[in-house]
Structure formats: C-alpha cells, structure tokens
C-alpha cells in the first residue's frame, strides 16, 4: 500500500478514480451488442452466450425449468437453507419500515390534490456469476423489490460451462418466488431485459451489479428502462487511529483484495498505524494509506472520496455519523466488518461506487415505487386561476394553452 498525504494531487486522482465508462472500446462493443439484441432478440442472446460463456443453448433452454429448480435443492446442504431463512428475516425486518403511501387533500374551495404511489410492474435482477456466483446479490436485490410490492420479478445470470445456473442462486430465487430465471449474462442480458425478446419480456427497471460491460449496458439503456445505479469495482475506506486494533484494520483492507479491482484505503492520523499496515500488506497494490492531521480531517477526506463502504474503527465512532455526508454504507465499531453488511445484517449490499455516493443511495424498497400526481379543480377555482395562467402562457408564448382554459367558460 502506498502512503500519501491529504490535499495532494495523488488524492485528487483517487477522488476522480473511475474512468472506465469513458473507455471507447467498451462503449462501442456494448452499443453493438444492444443493437444486435434489439434487432435479433433471442438469436442474438444465444449467439453471445456461445461466444462469451462457451455454452450452446436452445431458445427453450434459456429459461430455467421447474425441473432444474427442483434439482437445485438436492445439490445444497440443509444448513444453507437454514442460514438463508435467517438472512431473509434480517433483510425483511430492515425494509419493513413504513413505505411511501398515497395521500390526498381536498380543500373547502374545491381543489383536490394528491399523490398516488404504486409499485413498479416488472423488475429485472442481474446476478453476476464470473469467477464465483454472487449468490447474495439475489436476496439483496429481490427482497427490497418484493417488499415494495413488485409482483413480477425476473432474474438473469450467466450459465456455467455446463449450461447450468448455480444451485444456490436457484434455491434463493425459488424461495423468494422469482417466477422467471434466464441463462443470460453480460450486456446481452441487460439488452434483453430493457428491450424484450420473444422469450424475455421487457422490464421497467434493472438492478444488480456487474462488470464494465454490464455497467456500460445499464448506462446506455437508461431511459428505455430505469436502473438502480452505475456500480463499479468495490471499495472500502477505513478510518482508524492509534487506539484501533491493527489486526482488524489489516484484515478488512485485505478482504478488499479478494475482489478484482477492489480499492482499499486507510485514513489515519497515526503514522505508527500507517507503518504497521503498510508492512502487513506489502502486496496490496490497489490500496492507499492517507495521513491526516486528526479524525475530523479523516472524515472530511472520506467525504471527498465518497466510498461505497466506510468503516470507522475508532473509540465512540457514532459521534462521527452526522459528519459523514458521502458514503454508501457506514460500519461502526470493531465488530461491524463489511462482511456483516455484505451477507447478513439486512441493508442491501447494492451500493454506490466510484464517488457516486454523493448522489446515489444504497438500494431501497422505495426505489421500486413510482408516484402519480393527482389534480382536480372546481370551476370556481379554475376561474380564479385564469389570470395567473394567462400571464404565464403569454410569457412562454403558448396561447393555445390559455385557450383551453377559456373554453371552459364560453
């Protein structure tokens, strides 16, 4: 790990770290895949499944069968199901807080205003499978949608070399009543869910992390469908000082190294701790140790970075919570490593990365709701509003807008 100081050009590079979306090669390849899937549907999906996943499937085999789902239960341990039920209870409890609800107000002068809240109709969940299937992405994405009231949830994930989906993914999806599971990965899966094919009906929103191609595909289809966020490589910032347990700091930073491209950063006012961590992690090339004057400056630097995960391993870490402005998720104290949030605690681990915590939030059940504004005026109140509407129509040069109001009084 490299030791740097705050307020340097090297820190600025970290803050502006992710430029992978600007890579022309990725952008152009994804654009071609999207156009191909939109034009050729299932045939394009099958072509790219053979090309990228090394699997030849038929159109019928794209959708996981009921027999495959049933067989999955025979290939997992009973202990996994028991663990999964505990996790589902934790996630459900976290998202079971009161949802946004429809409201209405009728005034005595005959004006009725309101907001109608409805769940999205159909949501697509993408689950990466790459070097290892990210089974936790299933419940971390499906449950917030289900709790919001989304009834139609589908799942897309790349098949393995045998044309199968990991049994743990199938079991979780089945227990969460995911009706449709498709063997499709990469940008082609995003395209299928965004535009629809003969086999895969289009969705209203796509959620879930993925590689650069998946992320770029989500960026390009945004507008045809909604997306959760543009998620890049995972990242962790640890704020610690001389009172922090160096073993916890080292192990948590090292855990980031298990992810390809994972970014690990220690921010500390302690030169002694910085030296210990650097010696303990000599091979951690994608990591930094940032020296600051004090813990307040540490939080300020973290806010500039806007990390996906922020651990505060100091005494009384809760006193810093109000000062934290930009972070996907906060982990407070020595017994709250990122792993507890990734798998078990309850809040979704689908979190903003690359500094986007400045404006994105972690996946929430409210992300699967939409509102419709409701307006109803009486004739009397419309008449009282006429001169105000007329004035705005004159300024904007839209005379027929005002004519539509005048017509009510002829």
N, C-alpha and C positions, 0 to 999 in steps of 0.2 A: 504494500500500500504506500501511496505517495503522501508525504506530509506537506501541506500548503498552508498559507495564512489567509485570513479573511480579507475581503476587499482587494483582491488581486485579479489579474486577467485570467489566471487559471480557474478561479472560482466562477468568473463570468462564463467560461466555457462549459462548466458543469451546469450552470443555470440554463444555458441555451443548448443543452446537450443533444437533443434528439432531432436530427435532420433526416431520418430515414424515409420520411414521407416525401422528401424532395428528390429522392433518387429516381432519375428519369427511367432507368431500366425497369424498376419495379412498377412504376406508374404506367408505362406503356404496355408491359406484359399483362397487367391486371385489366387494363382497358380492353385489350384484345379478347381476353377470356370473357369479360362481361358481355361484350358484343356478340361473341360466339354463342354463349348460353342463351342470351335473349333471342337470337335468331334461330338456333337449332335445338334448344331445350334439352331433353333427356339425352339425345345423341351426343351433345357436347359434354354433358356431365360424365357419361360413360367413357368418352374419349380421354378426358383429363384424369379420370380415376385410373385408367390403364397407364397413362403416361406418368403421372406423379406418384401414384400409390402402388403401381405394379400389379394391379388386380383387374381381371376381365370379368365384368358383371353384365348381366342382362338387365333390361328395364325392370322386369319383375323383381329382381334381386336387390334393387336399390333400396326398397323399403324393408326394414327388418320385420320378419314374420312373427306370428304369435308362437310358432314352434321354437324359433330362436330365443324368444324372450323366456319361454318356459325352461329351455335347456340351460339358460344362463344361471338359474337358481341352483342347478346341480353342480355348477363349477365354482361356487363360492362357499366360504365357511359360514356356519350359522352365527358365529361370533360377529361377522361383518354386518349381518342384518341387525343384530342387537345394537352394535355401535351406531349404525345408520339411524335407527329409530331414536336414539338419544340425541343425535345431531339434529335430526328433523325437528324434534321437540324444542331444542335450543333456538334454531332459526325461526321457527314458527312463533315462539314466545317473543322474540325480538321484533318481528314485523307485525305482530298482532295489535300493536298500539293503534289508537283511533285513526281511521283513514279520512281523507278529504271526503266531505259529503255534500250532496246537492243542497242548495239553500234558495229561499225565495223571500221576497219582501213586497208587500202591497201597501202603498201609501193611500191616505184618505183622498188625495186628489186624482186617483185613478191610474197611477203608474205602477206597473208590475215589473219588477226586475228580479233576476235570479241567475244561478249558475247550476247547470246540470252536469253531474260528474258520472262518468261511465268508464268501466274497464275497457282496455283495448280488445279488439275482437280476436286477433290471432297473432301469436308471438313465436319467433324462431330463436332457438338457443343453439349457439355454436359451441362445441366441445372439442378442444384440440386433442390430438392423440399422438403426434410426433414420436419422440423417443420414449415417452411414457404417457399413457392415457390420464388426463387430468379429471379423474372421477369426481372430485369435489366441486368442479365447475357445474356439474349437473344440479345438485341441490342448492348451490349458492346462486344460481340463475333462475331455476324453475320456481322455487318456493316464493320469492318476492312477487313473481307474476301471479302465481296461483292464489296467494293471499290477497292480492289486489282484486281478484275476481276474474282474471283471464281464464276462459274456459277452454280455449283451443290453443294448445302449446305443442310445438313440434321441436324435434332435435335433429341436428345434423352433425356427423362426426366421421372422420376418415376411417375406412376399413383397414384391418391389418393385412399382412401378406396372404392370409388365407381367405380374405374376403369377409372376415367376421368383425363384429364390434366387441370390445372388451366386455366380459360378462358383468363386471361391477357397474359399468355405465348402464347396461341394460336393466340390471336389477333396480338401481336407484330410479331410473326413469319409469320403470313399471310401477314401483311403489308410490311414485308421485303422480301416477295416472297420466303420463305423457302418451298421448294417443298415437303419434306418428314418429318413428325414428328412421332416419335415412343415412345410408352409407355414402356420404359425400363430404369432401373436405376442401380446404383452400378457398381461393377466390371463386371457384365454380360453385361451391355450396352457398356462398353469400349471394351470388348472382341468382341462383335458383330460388332462394327464399325471397329475394327482392322482386324479381320479375315473374316468377312462377314458371312451371313447365307442366307437361301433361301429368307427370307423377307427383310433383311437389307444388302444392297450391301456394301462391304468394302470401306473405305475412304483412302485418302492419309495423312490426318492429323487430330488429335483430339485436340480440345481446350475446355477450360472451367474448372472451379474449382469443387471440390467435397470433400467428407470425406476421411479418411485414406485409405479406401478400393479402392475408385476411384483413388486416387493419386498413390497408390501402383500398381494398374492395369495399369495405364498410364506408370509407370516406366518399368513394365515387357513387355509391348507391343512395347516400343520404339525400333525402328529398323525394325519392321514389318510396322510401320507407324511412321510419325513424331508426336511430341506433342509440345504444347506450352511451358510448364514448369511443375515442380513438386510443386504445391501450397499447403501449409499447412494452419493452423489457421491464421486468420488475425491479424495484428499487427500495432501498432502506436507508434511512438516516437514524443514527443512534446519537442521542445527546447524553453524555456521561461526564463525570468529574472524578477527582481523586478518591471519593468515597464509594464509587461504583465498583462492583465486582468485575475485575478484568476478564475472568473466565466467561461470564455471561456476555460481555461485550464481544469478545473474540468469537464465541460460538454463534452468536446471532449474525455477525458480519460474515462469518464463514458460510452460514446457511444460504446466503445470497449467491454464493459461488456455485451452488447446485443448478442455478438457472442460467441458461445461455444468455450472455449479455447483461446479467443482473448487476446492478450498480449498488455498491455498499459504501456508506460514508459515515465516519465517526466525526462528530463535532465536540470538541472538548477544550476547556481552559487549562487542562493538566498536561504539561509536557512529559511528565513521567508516564502517565497513562498512554499517551501517544506513542512513546518509545516502546512500551511493552507490547502494544497492539501491533505495531509495525514489525517487531521481532517475531511475534507469534504467527503473523500472516505474510511471510516473505513472498509467497507465490500469488498473492491476490492482486492481479494486475488491474482489474477493473474496480479499484477502490481508492478512496481518499481519506486522509485524516486532516481535518481543518482545525487549526488552532485559533482560538478566540480569547478575548480578554476575560469574559465572565459568562455565566449561564444565560443572562438576558441577551447578550450578543449571539449566543448559540441559537436561541430561539429565532432571533431576527434573521440569521443566516439560513436557518431551516425554512423560514417563511419565503425567502428569496428562491430557494430550491424548489419548494412545493412538492415534497416527496410523496410517493404512494403510501409508504409505511413510515411512521415516526415513532421510535421508542425513546422514552425519557427514563433513564435508569439512575436518576439522582434521588436524594432524600426528598420526601414530600413532593413528588412530581406533579400532583394535582394543582399546585399553585401556579403552574405554568400554562394550564389549559386555556385560560382566557387570552393569553398572549399568542397562542398558536392560531394563525389565520389560514394557512395553506397546507393542508395535509389530507391525504385520502382517508387514513385511519390512524388513531392515536393508541399507543400501547404504553401503559403507565406502570412503572414499578418493576422490580426484579423478577416477578413471577408472571409476566404477561408478554412472552415472546411472540413474534409474528406468527409462529406456527399455530398458536391457540386461535388466532383470528382466521388463518387460512382454512382451518378444518372444523372447528368445534364451537366457538363461543356463541355464534348466532348472526352477527352482521355479515353481509355478503363480502367475499374477498374480491369481487369485481370492483376495482378501484381505479381512479385516475392516475396516470403516469406521465412522465415527461414534463412535469411542471404544470400540467393541466388541472391540478387540484386548485389552482387559482379560480377556476370557473366550473369545473365538473365536480360532482359528488359521487360517493360510492353508490352502487346500485341499490335502489329502494323500491318498496312496493308502490310509492307514488309515481315512479317512472312508468308505470303501466296503466295510469289513469289519464283521461283526457276530459276537458271541460267544454261545455257548450253554453254560450251566453244566451239568456232568455230576456226578451224585451217586449212589453205590451203597454201601449199608451191609450188613454181615453181620448175622445175627440176634443174635449175641452183642453187637455194638457198639450195635445199636438198643436192646437191653435195658439196657445200661449208661447209655444216654442218657435212658431213661424218666423218672427223677425230675426231670431238668432241663427236659425238655419239659413235664412235668406242671405244674411251677411256673409256667412262662411262660403255659401255657394257662389256669391259674387266675387269673393277674393280668389277662389280656386277656378273660377270660370266654368262652372258646371251648372248651367242654367236649368237643364232638364231635371237635375236632382230636385231643385226647388219646385219645378212644375209638378213633380209627383206629389209634393206636399199640398200645393194649391188645389190640385184636382179634388182633394177630399172635401173642399169647401165650396165647390161650384154647384 
